[in-house]
Amino acid sequence: MENGEEELAQGFLTAYAQGMKAKEGFTERFRVHMLHQQVLNWGCAKAMKQVTWDDKLSFATWAQKFMDIEYKQ
């Protein structure tokens, strides 16, 4: 998603979810994982002064697109 490949990310998530035996709770677990990863990405980019997005965006606004992704079961 960071490279503008939302459709590819959506396809990956859908295929992954369809192959899972235990789907209950996947969306919630995935969102927690994504939020954690984006905290790490945000902090690293800020610390290294390698931000590739609008530096004035709040973390919440920047990370929202990662939280909004849906998958089709």
N, C-alpha and C positions, 0 to 999 in steps of 0.2 A: 504494500500500500504506500510505502514511503516513496516509491519510485513511480507513482501514478498508475500502478497496475492493479486497480481495484477489482476489475473483472477477473483477473487471474487469481487474486487472493480469494475472491468469492467462490470461484470454481474449486480451488483447493479445499476450502473449508467444507463445502458441500460434499465433495467426494470423501473427505476424511470422516465426516459425520455419518455418512451413509454406510461406511464400512465398520463403524463401531457397533459392538454388541450392546453395551450399556450406554444409552443416550441420555438417560435422565440426569439432569444437572449439568450437562455439557456446556450449555450457553453461559451459565453462571461461572463455572470453572474457567472457561476460556476467557471471559471478560476480566477476571481477576488476574490471570496470567498475562494478558495483553496490557493491562494497566501497570502491572509490576515491570514488564519489559520496557514500557514507554517511560516510566520514571527513570530507569537506568539510562535509556537513550537520551532523554532530555538532559539529565545531569551531566552525562559525559560530554555531550555537544556543547553545553554551556561552559563547563569547566575548561574545555580545550579551545573555546572560542571558534568552534566549527559549526555554528548554527546555520542550517540551510533553509530555514523557514523565516517568516517575519518575526524578528527577535522581540517585537512588542507584544506578541500573542501571550496570553496567560497559558500556564500548563493545561488547565482545564479545557480551554478552547482548542488548543493544539491537539490534545489527546482525544477529543470527542470523536473524531472520525474513526479511531481505532475501536472505540466502545460501541459504535453504531452498526458495525458490520453484522450482517445476518447470514444465516446459512439455511438451506432448504433441506429438510429431512426427507 
